[in-house]
């Protein structure tokens, strides 16, 4: 996975990949339904994936450096990415 490349995320890779696909589908659906342009489509841009990767990696490194577990790093990264995306 591009976003969750850090080793702390490996035990949950299949689930994280499904979450990314679901998130992308929700994004595209909402964008299409809310757009006033009938031809509009919403898609995740590959440039954004690089930023999400850097954020999730930094979160994992910080949590692990503070003595956290892989599970704590993963859950913290998911919440952080969700908040960053919402902003």
MODELLER restraints for C-alpha pairs under 7 A, 6 or more apart:
rsr = mdl.restraints
at = mdl.atoms
rsr.add(forms.Gaussian(group=physical.xy_distance, feature=features.Distance(at['CA:1:A'], at['CA:17:A']), mean=6.70, stdev=0.5))
rsr.add(forms.Gaussian(group=physical.xy_distance, feature=features.Distance(at['CA:2:A'], at['CA:49:A']), mean=6.82, stdev=0.5))
rsr.add(forms.Gaussian(group=physical.xy_distance, feature=features.Distance(at['CA:2:A'], at['CA:53:A']), mean=6.36, stdev=0.5))
rsr.add(forms.Gaussian(group=physical.xy_distance, feature=features.Distance(at['CA:3:A'], at['CA:49:A']), mean=6.01, stdev=0.5))
rsr.add(forms.Gaussian(group=physical.xy_distance, feature=features.Distance(at['CA:3:A'], at['CA:52:A']), mean=5.67, stdev=0.5))
rsr.add(forms.Gaussian(group=physical.xy_distance, feature=features.Distance(at['CA:3:A'], at['CA:53:A']), mean=4.08, stdev=0.5))
rsr.add(forms.Gaussian(group=physical.xy_distance, feature=features.Distance(at['CA:3:A'], at['CA:56:A']), mean=6.94, stdev=0.5))
rsr.add(forms.Gaussian(group=physical.xy_distance, feature=features.Distance(at['CA:4:A'], at['CA:53:A']), mean=6.21, stdev=0.5))
rsr.add(forms.Gaussian(group=physical.xy_distance, feature=features.Distance(at['CA:4:A'], at['CA:56:A']), mean=6.56, stdev=0.5))
rsr.add(forms.Gaussian(group=physical.xy_distance, feature=features.Distance(at['CA:6:A'], at['CA:57:A']), mean=5.74, stdev=0.5))
rsr.add(forms.Gaussian(group=physical.xy_distance, feature=features.Distance(at['CA:8:A'], at['CA:60:A']), mean=6.83, stdev=0.5))
rsr.add(forms.Gaussian(group=physical.xy_distance, feature=features.Distance(at['CA:8:A'], at['CA:70:A']), mean=4.81, stdev=0.5))
rsr.add(forms.Gaussian(group=physical.xy_distance, feature=features.Distance(at['CA:8:A'], at['CA:73:A']), mean=6.90, stdev=0.5))
rsr.add(forms.Gaussian(group=physical.xy_distance, feature=features.Distance(at['CA:8:A'], at['CA:74:A']), mean=6.95, stdev=0.5))
rsr.add(forms.Gaussian(group=physical.xy_distance, feature=features.Distance(at['CA:9:A'], at['CA:70:A']), mean=6.81, stdev=0.5))
rsr.add(forms.Gaussian(group=physical.xy_distance, feature=features.Distance(at['CA:9:A'], at['CA:74:A']), mean=5.92, stdev=0.5))
rsr.add(forms.Gaussian(group=physical.xy_distance, feature=features.Distance(at['CA:24:A'], at['CA:44:A']), mean=6.46, stdev=0.5))
rsr.add(forms.Gaussian(group=physical.xy_distance, feature=features.Distance(at['CA:27:A'], at['CA:42:A']), mean=6.75, stdev=0.5))
rsr.add(forms.Gaussian(group=physical.xy_distance, feature=features.Distance(at['CA:28:A'], at['CA:41:A']), mean=6.56, stdev=0.5))
rsr.add(forms.Gaussian(group=physical.xy_distance, feature=features.Distance(at['CA:28:A'], at['CA:42:A']), mean=4.33, stdev=0.5))
rsr.add(forms.Gaussian(group=physical.xy_distance, feature=features.Distance(at['CA:28:A'], at['CA:43:A']), mean=5.76, stdev=0.5))
rsr.add(forms.Gaussian(group=physical.xy_distance, feature=features.Distance(at['CA:31:A'], at['CA:41:A']), mean=6.83, stdev=0.5))
rsr.add(forms.Gaussian(group=physical.xy_distance, feature=features.Distance(at['CA:31:A'], at['CA:42:A']), mean=5.41, stdev=0.5))
rsr.add(forms.Gaussian(group=physical.xy_distance, feature=features.Distance(at['CA:32:A'], at['CA:40:A']), mean=5.95, stdev=0.5))
rsr.add(forms.Gaussian(group=physical.xy_distance, feature=features.Distance(at['CA:32:A'], at['CA:41:A']), mean=5.49, stdev=0.5))
rsr.add(forms.Gaussian(group=physical.xy_distance, feature=features.Distance(at['CA:32:A'], at['CA:42:A']), mean=6.31, stdev=0.5))
rsr.add(forms.Gaussian(group=physical.xy_distance, feature=features.Distance(at['CA:52:A'], at['CA:81:A']), mean=6.85, stdev=0.5))
rsr.add(forms.Gaussian(group=physical.xy_distance, feature=features.Distance(at['CA:56:A'], at['CA:77:A']), mean=5.20, stdev=0.5))
rsr.add(forms.Gaussian(group=physical.xy_distance, feature=features.Distance(at['CA:59:A'], at['CA:73:A']), mean=6.78, stdev=0.5))
rsr.add(forms.Gaussian(group=physical.xy_distance, feature=features.Distance(at['CA:59:A'], at['CA:77:A']), mean=5.75, stdev=0.5))
rsr.add(forms.Gaussian(group=physical.xy_distance, feature=features.Distance(at['CA:60:A'], at['CA:73:A']), mean=4.76, stdev=0.5))
rsr.add(forms.Gaussian(group=physical.xy_distance, feature=features.Distance(at['CA:60:A'], at['CA:74:A']), mean=6.89, stdev=0.5))
rsr.add(forms.Gaussian(group=physical.xy_distance, feature=features.Distance(at['CA:60:A'], at['CA:77:A']), mean=6.67, stdev=0.5))
rsr.add(forms.Gaussian(group=physical.xy_distance, feature=features.Distance(at['CA:63:A'], at['CA:73:A']), mean=5.43, stdev=0.5))
rsr.add(forms.Gaussian(group=physical.xy_distance, feature=features.Distance(at['CA:64:A'], at['CA:73:A']), mean=6.68, stdev=0.5))
